[in-house]
Amino acid sequence: MSDEAAPYYEDIIDQMTVGFRWAKDTFGVVPTIGWHIDPFGHQSSNAAIFSQLGFNAWFFARIDYQDKAVRLSNKAMEMIWHPTQYSTNDNYIFTHVNYYHYSPPPGFCFDNNCRDDPIKDDPTLDGYNVDIKSQALVNYFKNQSLHFKSSNLFHTLG
């Protein structure tokens, strides 16, 4: 993944070519979905190039806070991006902005660096909390669903 704010076209294409070649040589696949977790900035040129490279979808996390606020209120966190510099219908890409950056839902980080309580599903354990934790997760996804048009929700949990 290249930075997406101000690279040269050649740099974007070279970077993606190297990545595509590695994925093909290593796994025998050509990617059709882009996972660009933390670039700084997005431009319609990226959407056009990624579409032309064969991507069907593009997921990213970092977005301007003002843009995100508008997208949350308009249920526009997912979209079909039609780059403005191209007029043909074949230059478009499904685009998804992650709801909570690329972090797990609050209270569900089980990494060594987190201090969230683990899920305890054995009623004989002190601190049994599966009922509370499961309801918190359901409530979180219900809230997330208020900001997306689709009933299919995507979220990172790692």
N, CA and C atoms as an extended XYZ file, in Angstrom:
474
Properties=species:S:1:pos:R:3:atomname:S:1:resname:S:1:resid:I:1 pbc="F F F"
N         0.843       -1.169        0.000 N   MET     1
C         0.000        0.000        0.000 CA  MET     1
C         0.888        1.231        0.000 C   MET     1
N         0.629        2.108       -0.917 N   SER     2
C         1.349        3.381       -0.939 CA  SER     2
C         0.567        4.395       -0.119 C   SER     2
N         1.243        5.487        0.222 N   ASP     3
C         0.494        6.595        0.791 CA  ASP     3
C        -0.441        7.067       -0.308 C   ASP     3
N        -1.631        7.492        0.065 N   GLU     4
C        -2.610        7.825       -0.962 CA  GLU     4
C        -2.861        9.315       -1.108 C   GLU     4
N        -2.214       10.131       -0.333 N   ALA     5
C        -2.519       11.556       -0.380 CA  ALA     5
C        -1.856       12.266       -1.556 C   ALA     5
N        -0.591       11.990       -1.807 N   ALA     6
C         0.095       12.765       -2.839 CA  ALA     6
C         1.184       11.984       -3.576 C   ALA     6
N         1.001       10.719       -3.888 N   PRO     7
C         2.034       10.002       -4.626 CA  PRO     7
C         1.883       10.234       -6.129 C   PRO     7
N         2.932        9.899       -6.849 N   TYR     8
C         2.881        9.935       -8.310 CA  TYR     8
C         2.157        8.679       -8.796 C   TYR     8
N         1.502        8.781       -9.950 N   TYR     9
C         0.800        7.631      -10.519 CA  TYR     9
C         1.727        6.428      -10.640 C   TYR     9
N         2.943        6.698      -11.125 N   GLU    10
C         3.893        5.607      -11.332 CA  GLU    10
C         4.199        4.884      -10.029 C   GLU    10
N         4.294        5.639       -8.937 N   ASP    11
C         4.597        5.027       -7.638 CA  ASP    11
C         3.448        4.135       -7.169 C   ASP    11
N         2.218        4.588       -7.364 N   ILE    12
C         1.059        3.773       -6.983 CA  ILE    12
C         1.060        2.475       -7.781 C   ILE    12
N         1.224        2.594       -9.073 N   ILE    13
C         1.179        1.425       -9.956 CA  ILE    13
C         2.347        0.490       -9.670 C   ILE    13
N         3.557        1.036       -9.487 N   ASP    14
C         4.716        0.190       -9.168 CA  ASP    14
C         4.511       -0.543       -7.847 C   ASP    14
N         4.039        0.154       -6.822 N   GLN    15
C         3.817       -0.455       -5.509 CA  GLN    15
C         2.806       -1.592       -5.610 C   GLN    15
N         1.706       -1.342       -6.313 N   MET    16
C         0.664       -2.360       -6.440 CA  MET    16
C         1.147       -3.527       -7.305 C   MET    16
N         1.945       -3.251       -8.303 N   THR    17
C         2.477       -4.326       -9.151 CA  THR    17
C         3.355       -5.265       -8.335 C   THR    17
N         4.214       -4.697       -7.498 N   VAL    18
C         5.072       -5.515       -6.639 CA  VAL    18
C         4.214       -6.370       -5.705 C   VAL    18
N         3.200       -5.764       -5.101 N   GLY    19
C         2.324       -6.502       -4.191 CA  GLY    19
C         1.522       -7.584       -4.895 C   GLY    19
N         0.987       -7.272       -6.063 N   PHE    20
C         0.234       -8.264       -6.830 CA  PHE    20
C         1.122       -9.434       -7.212 C   PHE    20
N         2.332       -9.121       -7.677 N   ARG    21
C         3.255      -10.178       -8.086 CA  ARG    21
C         3.612      -11.073       -6.900 C   ARG    21
N         3.857      -10.468       -5.734 N   TRP    22
C         4.194      -11.253       -4.544 CA  TRP    22
C         3.026      -12.155       -4.154 C   TRP    22
N         1.792      -11.617       -4.144 N   ALA    23
C         0.622      -12.424       -3.785 CA  ALA    23
C         0.424      -13.574       -4.772 C   ALA    23
N         0.650      -13.295       -6.052 N   LYS    24
C         0.490      -14.339       -7.081 CA  LYS    24
C         1.567      -15.410       -6.919 C   LYS    24
N         2.820      -14.994       -6.741 N   ASP    25
C         3.921      -15.952       -6.596 CA  ASP    25
C         3.845      -16.734       -5.294 C   ASP    25
N         3.412      -16.089       -4.221 N   THR    26
C         3.395      -16.724       -2.906 CA  THR    26
C         2.149      -17.568       -2.670 C   THR    26
N         0.992      -17.053       -3.043 N   PHE    27
C        -0.275      -17.722       -2.731 CA  PHE    27
C        -1.048      -18.200       -3.953 C   PHE    27
N        -0.601      -17.791       -5.132 N   GLY    28
C        -1.286      -18.186       -6.355 CA  GLY    28
C        -2.598      -17.458       -6.582 C   GLY    28
N        -2.748      -16.295       -5.998 N   VAL    29
C        -3.973      -15.521       -6.169 CA  VAL    29
C        -3.650      -14.087       -6.610 C   VAL    29
N        -4.603      -13.485       -7.275 N   VAL    30
C        -4.523      -12.071       -7.612 CA  VAL    30
C        -5.590      -11.372       -6.778 C   VAL    30
N        -5.204      -10.432       -5.931 N   PRO    31
C        -6.181       -9.769       -5.055 CA  PRO    31
C        -7.262       -9.031       -5.829 C   PRO    31
N        -8.478       -9.089       -5.315 N   THR    32
C        -9.585       -8.318       -5.877 CA  THR    32
C       -10.180       -7.375       -4.845 C   THR    32
N        -9.653       -7.427       -3.628 N   ILE    33
C       -10.114       -6.534       -2.570 CA  ILE    33
C        -8.889       -5.873       -1.949 C   ILE    33
N        -8.932       -4.555       -1.822 N   GLY    34
C        -7.839       -3.814       -1.212 CA  GLY    34
C        -8.118       -3.543        0.251 C   GLY    34
N        -7.132       -3.805        1.069 N   TRP    35
C        -7.215       -3.569        2.512 CA  TRP    35
C        -6.124       -2.566        2.833 C   TRP    35
N        -6.466       -1.306        2.787 N   HIS    36
C        -5.492       -0.234        3.005 CA  HIS    36
C        -5.779        0.383        4.353 C   HIS    36
N        -5.209       -0.222        5.372 N   ILE    37
C        -5.627        0.050        6.734 CA  ILE    37
C        -5.283        1.450        7.227 C   ILE    37
N        -4.146        1.994        6.866 N   ASP    38
C        -3.761        3.233        7.527 CA  ASP    38
C        -3.039        4.228        6.622 C   ASP    38
N        -3.520        4.447        5.409 N   PRO    39
C        -2.888        5.482        4.591 CA  PRO    39
C        -3.378        6.860        5.036 C   PRO    39
N        -2.645        7.862        4.666 N   PHE    40
C        -3.031        9.233        4.990 CA  PHE    40
C        -3.563        9.890        3.727 C   PHE    40
N        -4.864       10.009        3.640 N   GLY    41
C        -5.493       10.683        2.522 CA  GLY    41
C        -5.934        9.731        1.436 C   GLY    41
N        -7.010       10.099        0.784 N   HIS    42
C        -7.543        9.313       -0.326 CA  HIS    42
C        -7.900       10.293       -1.426 C   HIS    42
N        -7.700        9.884       -2.629 N   GLN    43
C        -8.048       10.732       -3.754 CA  GLN    43
C        -8.751        9.886       -4.808 C   GLN    43
N        -9.518       10.531       -5.641 N   SER    44
C       -10.270        9.780       -6.638 CA  SER    44
C        -9.337        9.071       -7.615 C   SER    44
N        -8.119        9.562       -7.770 N   SER    45
C        -7.155        8.860       -8.630 CA  SER    45
C        -6.870        7.462       -8.101 C   SER    45
N        -6.780        7.335       -6.784 N   ASN    46
C        -6.565        6.011       -6.194 CA  ASN    46
C        -7.723        5.088       -6.520 C   ASN    46
N        -8.942        5.581       -6.337 N   ALA    47
C       -10.117        4.762       -6.635 CA  ALA    47
C       -10.107        4.331       -8.096 C   ALA    47
N        -9.760        5.239       -8.996 N   ALA    48
C        -9.729        4.909      -10.425 CA  ALA    48
C        -8.647        3.873      -10.730 C   ALA    48
N        -7.458        4.071      -10.189 N   ILE    49
C        -6.353        3.131      -10.445 CA  ILE    49
C        -6.675        1.766       -9.854 C   ILE    49
N        -7.188        1.735       -8.622 N   PHE    50
C        -7.501        0.449       -7.996 CA  PHE    50
C        -8.576       -0.291       -8.785 C   PHE    50
N        -9.555        0.437       -9.281 N   SER    51
C       -10.590       -0.178      -10.114 CA  SER    51
C        -9.970       -0.754      -11.381 C   SER    51
N        -9.095        0.006      -12.008 N   GLN    52
C        -8.450       -0.452      -13.239 CA  GLN    52
C        -7.486       -1.611      -12.995 C   GLN    52
N        -6.968       -1.709      -11.779 N   LEU    53
C        -6.088       -2.834      -11.431 CA  LEU    53
C        -6.879       -4.108      -11.143 C   LEU    53
N        -8.188       -4.001      -11.091 N   GLY    54
C        -9.014       -5.185      -10.889 CA  GLY    54
C        -9.633       -5.328       -9.514 C   GLY    54
N        -9.445       -4.325       -8.659 N   PHE    55
C       -10.091       -4.398       -7.349 CA  PHE    55
C       -11.592       -4.232       -7.508 C   PHE    55
N       -12.350       -5.033       -6.768 N   ASN    56
C       -13.800       -4.895       -6.688 CA  ASN    56
C       -14.205       -4.075       -5.479 C   ASN    56
N       -13.354       -4.086       -4.452 N   ALA    57
C       -13.672       -3.388       -3.205 CA  ALA    57
C       -12.388       -2.871       -2.581 C   ALA    57
N       -12.570       -1.889       -1.719 N   TRP    58
C       -11.452       -1.204       -1.095 CA  TRP    58
C       -11.892       -0.813        0.312 C   TRP    58
N       -11.152       -1.250        1.314 N   PHE    59
C       -11.460       -0.988        2.712 CA  PHE    59
C       -10.336       -0.151        3.310 C   PHE    59
N       -10.697        0.874        4.061 N   PHE    60
C        -9.673        1.633        4.772 CA  PHE    60
C       -10.228        2.169        6.080 C   PHE    60
N        -9.327        2.637        6.947 N   ALA    61
C        -9.731        3.055        8.285 CA  ALA    61
C        -9.577        4.553        8.512 C   ALA    61
N        -8.497        5.127        8.056 N   ARG    62
C        -8.222        6.534        8.374 CA  ARG    62
C        -9.004        7.443        7.426 C   ARG    62
N        -9.710        8.397        8.019 N   ILE    63
C       -10.496        9.358        7.253 CA  ILE    63
C       -10.583       10.641        8.076 C   ILE    63
N       -10.684       11.774        7.420 N   ASP    64
C       -10.809       13.053        8.094 CA  ASP    64
C       -12.013       13.027        9.043 C   ASP    64
N       -11.848       13.548       10.245 N   TYR    65
C       -12.907       13.457       11.253 CA  TYR    65
C       -14.176       14.196       10.823 C   TYR    65
N       -14.046       15.288       10.077 N   GLN    66
C       -15.236       16.010        9.621 CA  GLN    66
C       -15.973       15.209        8.546 C   GLN    66
N       -15.218       14.626        7.635 N   ASP    67
C       -15.808       13.782        6.596 CA  ASP    67
C       -16.496       12.584        7.240 C   ASP    67
N       -15.831       11.987        8.238 N   LYS    68
C       -16.418       10.831        8.905 CA  LYS    68
C       -17.716       11.197        9.611 C   LYS    68
N       -17.760       12.338       10.265 N   ALA    69
C       -18.988       12.763       10.951 CA  ALA    69
C       -20.152       12.895        9.967 C   ALA    69
N       -19.874       13.463        8.809 N   VAL    70
C       -20.922       13.602        7.793 CA  VAL    70
C       -21.342       12.229        7.292 C   VAL    70
N       -20.377       11.368        7.027 N   ARG    71
C       -20.687       10.023        6.528 CA  ARG    71
C       -21.478        9.210        7.562 C   ARG    71
N       -21.124        9.334        8.828 N   LEU    72
C       -21.872        8.629        9.877 CA  LEU    72
C       -23.322        9.105        9.917 C   LEU    72
N       -23.518       10.404        9.850 N   SER    73
C       -24.882       10.928        9.938 CA  SER    73
C       -25.709       10.643        8.690 C   SER    73
N       -25.051       10.433        7.547 N   ASN    74
C       -25.763       10.175        6.285 CA  ASN    74
C       -25.761        8.703        5.882 C   ASN    74
N       -25.304        7.837        6.761 N   LYS    75
C       -25.181        6.407        6.427 CA  LYS    75
C       -24.379        6.224        5.142 C   LYS    75
N       -23.256        6.911        5.075 N   ALA    76
C       -22.436        6.882        3.862 CA  ALA    76
C       -21.032        6.340        4.139 C   ALA    76
N       -20.930        5.425        5.094 N   MET    77
C       -19.624        4.829        5.397 CA  MET    77
C       -19.239        3.780        4.359 C   MET    77
N       -20.195        3.383        3.540 N   GLU    78
C       -19.925        2.512        2.400 CA  GLU    78
C       -20.506        3.201        1.173 C   GLU    78
N       -19.821        3.042        0.058 N   MET    79
C       -20.276        3.724       -1.149 CA  MET    79
C       -19.711        3.036       -2.375 C   MET    79
N       -20.305        3.304       -3.490 N   ILE    80
C       -19.703        2.953       -4.764 CA  ILE    80
C       -19.018        4.220       -5.237 C   ILE    80
N       -17.696        4.189       -5.239 N   TRP    81
C       -16.922        5.378       -5.598 CA  TRP    81
C       -16.770        5.412       -7.109 C   TRP    81
N       -17.319        6.436       -7.714 N   HIS    82
C       -17.180        6.692       -9.149 CA  HIS    82
C       -16.184        7.840       -9.296 C   HIS    82
N       -14.940        7.552       -9.615 N   PRO    83
C       -13.951        8.634       -9.746 CA  PRO    83
C       -14.414        9.662      -10.774 C   PRO    83
N       -14.313       10.914      -10.412 N   THR    84
C       -14.853       11.985      -11.252 CA  THR    84
C       -14.089       12.185      -12.558 C   THR    84
N       -12.834       11.799      -12.621 N   GLN    85
C       -12.089       12.039      -13.845 CA  GLN    85
C       -12.383       11.015      -14.932 C   GLN    85
N       -13.202       10.039      -14.639 N   TYR    86
C       -13.564        9.022      -15.619 CA  TYR    86
C       -15.077        9.019      -15.784 C   TYR    86
N       -15.519        8.902      -17.012 N   SER    87
C       -16.961        8.949      -17.254 CA  SER    87
C       -17.553        7.585      -17.568 C   SER    87
N       -16.727        6.566      -17.744 N   THR    88
C       -17.274        5.256      -18.067 CA  THR    88
C       -17.757        4.559      -16.805 C   THR    88
N       -18.720        3.684      -16.962 N   ASN    89
C       -19.295        2.988      -15.809 CA  ASN    89
C       -18.401        1.895      -15.264 C   ASN    89
N       -17.356        1.520      -15.988 N   ASP    90
C       -16.512        0.432      -15.501 CA  ASP    90
C       -15.398        0.906      -14.575 C   ASP    90
N       -15.326        2.185      -14.293 N   ASN    91
C       -14.333        2.717      -13.360 CA  ASN    91
C       -15.007        3.095      -12.052 C   ASN    91
N       -15.338        2.096      -11.266 N   TYR    92
C       -15.944        2.334       -9.975 CA  TYR    92
C       -15.455        1.240       -9.030 C   TYR    92
N       -15.590        1.514       -7.745 N   ILE    93
C       -15.120        0.536       -6.764 CA  ILE    93
C       -15.951        0.670       -5.480 C   ILE    93
N       -16.378       -0.461       -4.947 N   PHE    94
C       -17.059       -0.461       -3.662 CA  PHE    94
C       -16.043       -0.033       -2.613 C   PHE    94
N       -16.410        0.937       -1.788 N   THR    95
C       -15.490        1.494       -0.797 CA  THR    95
C       -16.149        1.464        0.574 C   THR    95
N       -15.405        1.002        1.555 N   HIS    96
C       -15.902        0.874        2.926 CA  HIS    96
C       -14.931        1.576        3.869 C   HIS    96
N       -15.472        2.426        4.736 N   VAL    97
C       -14.678        3.082        5.778 CA  VAL    97
C       -14.968        2.360        7.082 C   VAL    97
N       -13.929        1.894        7.760 N   ASN    98
C       -14.121        1.186        9.023 CA  ASN    98
C       -14.802        2.088       10.048 C   ASN    98
N       -15.671        1.502       10.805 N   TYR    99
C       -16.471        2.231       11.791 CA  TYR    99
C       -15.624        2.745       12.959 C   TYR    99
N       -14.785        1.918       13.509 N   TYR   100
C       -14.004        2.273       14.700 CA  TYR   100
C       -12.516        2.141       14.395 C   TYR   100
N       -12.095        2.893       13.372 N   HIS   101
C       -10.725        2.865       12.867 CA  HIS   101
C       -10.351        1.411       12.568 C   HIS   101
N        -9.288        0.893       13.100 N   TYR   102
C        -9.004       -0.530       12.929 CA  TYR   102
C        -8.832       -1.204       14.286 C   TYR   102
N        -9.507       -0.656       15.267 N   SER   103
C        -9.461       -1.192       16.622 CA  SER   103
C       -10.637       -2.136       16.853 C   SER   103
N       -10.506       -3.020       17.826 N   PRO   104
C       -11.662       -3.848       18.190 CA  PRO   104
C       -12.699       -2.979       18.896 C   PRO   104
N       -13.918       -3.450       19.010 N   PRO   105
C       -14.924       -2.673       19.756 CA  PRO   105
C       -14.437       -2.410       21.180 C   PRO   105
N       -14.785       -1.266       21.736 N   PRO   106
C       -14.367       -0.950       23.109 CA  PRO   106
C       -14.789       -2.056       24.077 C   PRO   106
N       -13.838       -2.472       24.908 N   GLY   107
C       -14.103       -3.528       25.879 CA  GLY   107
C       -13.811       -4.924       25.350 C   GLY   107
N       -13.367       -5.024       24.088 N   PHE   108
C       -13.132       -6.333       23.479 CA  PHE   108
C       -11.732       -6.442       22.879 C   PHE   108
N       -10.791       -5.780       23.479 N   CYS   109
C        -9.396       -5.888       23.065 CA  CYS   109
C        -8.721       -6.905       23.984 C   CYS   109
N        -8.299       -8.008       23.410 N   PHE   110
C        -7.705       -9.079       24.217 CA  PHE   110
C        -6.230       -9.258       23.913 C   PHE   110
N        -5.619       -8.223       23.379 N   ASP   111
C        -4.197       -8.185       23.101 CA  ASP   111
C        -3.442       -8.094       24.430 C   ASP   111
N        -2.182       -8.463       24.422 N   ASN   112
C        -1.366       -8.373       25.642 CA  ASN   112
C        -1.261       -6.946       26.165 C   ASN   112
N        -1.398       -5.965       25.268 N   ASN   113
C        -1.254       -4.565       25.667 CA  ASN   113
C        -2.551       -3.946       26.174 C   ASN   113
N        -3.631       -4.684       26.156 N   CYS   114
C        -4.939       -4.154       26.579 CA  CYS   114
C        -5.260       -4.597       27.998 C   CYS   114
N        -6.159       -3.879       28.609 N   ARG   115
C        -6.560       -4.201       29.966 CA  ARG   115
C        -8.051       -4.544       30.052 C   ARG   115
N        -8.674       -4.842       28.921 N   ASP   116
C       -10.092       -5.206       28.931 CA  ASP   116
C       -10.278       -6.545       29.626 C   ASP   116
N       -11.379       -6.655       30.361 N   ASP   117
C       -11.681       -7.904       31.056 CA  ASP   117
C       -11.911       -9.017       30.037 C   ASP   117
N       -11.381      -10.190       30.309 N   PRO   118
C       -11.653      -11.320       29.414 CA  PRO   118
C       -13.104      -11.755       29.541 C   PRO   118
N       -13.567      -12.474       28.535 N   ILE   119
C       -14.915      -13.033       28.606 CA  ILE   119
C       -14.840      -14.291       29.468 C   ILE   119
N       -15.657      -14.324       30.512 N   LYS   120
C       -15.710      -15.484       31.402 CA  LYS   120
C       -17.086      -16.115       31.258 C   LYS   120
N       -17.118      -17.291       30.621 N   ASP   121
C       -18.405      -17.916       30.315 CA  ASP   121
C       -18.754      -19.093       31.220 C   ASP   121
N       -17.956      -19.328       32.220 N   ASP   122
C       -18.236      -20.397       33.185 CA  ASP   122
C       -18.908      -19.782       34.405 C   ASP   122
N       -20.181      -20.098       34.651 N   PRO   123
C       -20.916      -19.484       35.772 CA  PRO   123
C       -20.292      -19.737       37.137 C   PRO   123
N       -19.416      -20.715       37.248 N   THR   124
C       -18.784      -20.985       38.541 CA  THR   124
C       -17.580      -20.081       38.791 C   THR   124
N       -17.145      -19.344       37.772 N   LEU   125
C       -15.996      -18.452       37.927 CA  LEU   125
C       -16.399      -17.146       38.592 C   LEU   125
N       -15.499      -16.655       39.438 N   ASP   126
C       -15.689      -15.327       39.996 CA  ASP   126
C       -15.525      -14.333       38.842 C   ASP   126
N       -16.459      -13.435       38.689 N   GLY   127
C       -16.376      -12.472       37.592 CA  GLY   127
C       -17.056      -12.941       36.317 C   GLY   127
N       -17.888      -13.977       36.419 N   TYR   128
C       -18.650      -14.451       35.258 CA  TYR   128
C       -19.296      -13.233       34.579 C   TYR   128
N       -19.081      -13.111       33.270 N   ASN   129
C       -19.563      -11.899       32.613 CA  ASN   129
C       -20.060      -12.112       31.185 C   ASN   129
N       -20.282      -13.350       30.778 N   VAL   130
C       -20.650      -13.574       29.379 CA  VAL   130
C       -21.959      -12.878       29.033 C   VAL   130
N       -22.881      -12.779       29.966 N   ASP   131
C       -24.146      -12.096       29.691 CA  ASP   131
C       -23.926      -10.598       29.476 C   ASP   131
N       -23.109       -9.991       30.309 N   ILE   132
C       -22.827       -8.552       30.203 CA  ILE   132
C       -22.006       -8.270       28.939 C   ILE   132
N       -20.966       -9.076       28.705 N   LYS   133
C       -20.111       -8.876       27.534 CA  LYS   133
C       -20.885       -9.078       26.235 C   LYS   133
N       -21.706      -10.109       26.177 N   SER   134
C       -22.445      -10.375       24.942 CA  SER   134
C       -23.450       -9.256       24.674 C   SER   134
N       -24.111       -8.763       25.704 N   GLN   135
C       -25.061       -7.660       25.499 CA  GLN   135
C       -24.331       -6.393       25.061 C   GLN   135
N       -23.152       -6.150       25.620 N   ALA   136
C       -22.364       -4.979       25.217 CA  ALA   136
C       -21.971       -5.074       23.740 C   ALA   136
N       -21.592       -6.261       23.287 N   LEU   137
C       -21.206       -6.438       21.888 CA  LEU   137
C       -22.423       -6.271       20.966 C   LEU   137
N       -23.547       -6.820       21.368 N   VAL   138
C       -24.782       -6.655       20.582 CA  VAL   138
C       -25.148       -5.177       20.489 C   VAL   138
N       -25.085       -4.463       21.595 N   ASN   139
C       -25.408       -3.039       21.597 CA  ASN   139
C       -24.452       -2.243       20.712 C   ASN   139
N       -23.184       -2.607       20.751 N   TYR   140
C       -22.190       -1.926       19.916 CA  TYR   140
C       -22.543       -2.085       18.439 C   TYR   140
N       -22.848       -3.313       18.016 N   PHE   141
C       -23.169       -3.543       16.611 CA  PHE   141
C       -24.516       -2.943       16.231 C   PHE   141
N       -25.445       -2.880       17.152 N   LYS   142
C       -26.707       -2.186       16.867 CA  LYS   142
C       -26.440       -0.705       16.605 C   LYS   142
N       -25.566       -0.113       17.401 N   ASN   143
C       -25.198        1.285       17.188 CA  ASN   143
C       -24.479        1.455       15.852 C   ASN   143
N       -23.561        0.558       15.544 N   GLN   144
C       -22.853        0.630       14.266 CA  GLN   144
C       -23.846        0.556       13.110 C   GLN   144
N       -24.841       -0.290       13.229 N   SER   145
C       -25.798       -0.476       12.138 CA  SER   145
C       -26.581        0.795       11.821 C   SER   145
N       -26.642        1.733       12.754 N   LEU   146
C       -27.341        2.993       12.519 CA  LEU   146
C       -26.625        3.868       11.496 C   LEU   146
N       -25.372        3.544       11.196 N   HIS   147
C       -24.554        4.391       10.332 CA  HIS   147
C       -24.235        3.749        8.979 C   HIS   147
N       -24.813        2.589        8.700 N   PHE   148
C       -24.567        1.884        7.443 CA  PHE   148
C       -25.903        1.544        6.793 C   PHE   148
N       -25.964        1.626        5.495 N   LYS   149
C       -27.193        1.293        4.766 CA  LYS   149
C       -27.407       -0.214        4.706 C   LYS   149
N       -26.329       -0.953        4.630 N   SER   150
C       -26.409       -2.404        4.502 CA  SER   150
C       -26.692       -3.052        5.853 C   SER   150
N       -27.288       -4.229        5.817 N   SER   151
C       -27.480       -4.994        7.053 CA  SER   151
C       -26.280       -5.899        7.323 C   SER   151
N       -25.298       -5.880        6.429 N   ASN   152
C       -24.058       -6.639        6.616 CA  ASN   152
C       -23.009       -5.711        7.203 C   ASN   152
N       -22.547       -6.019        8.409 N   LEU   153
C       -21.585       -5.169        9.088 CA  LEU   153
C       -20.202       -5.805        9.058 C   LEU   153
N       -19.204       -4.978        8.890 N   PHE   154
C       -17.805       -5.398        8.848 CA  PHE   154
C       -17.102       -4.702        9.995 C   PHE   154
N       -16.280       -5.449       10.737 N   HIS   155
C       -15.537       -4.849       11.845 CA  HIS   155
C       -14.279       -5.663       12.112 C   HIS   155
N       -13.206       -4.976       12.428 N   THR   156
C       -11.978       -5.654       12.827 CA  THR   156
C       -12.091       -6.077       14.285 C   THR   156
N       -11.551       -7.237       14.604 N   LEU   157
C       -11.595       -7.732       15.984 CA  LEU   157
C       -10.228       -8.216       16.452 C   LEU   157
N        -9.187       -7.819       15.775 N   GLY   158
C        -7.870       -8.320       16.142 CA  GLY   158
C        -7.045       -7.313       16.853 C   GLY   158
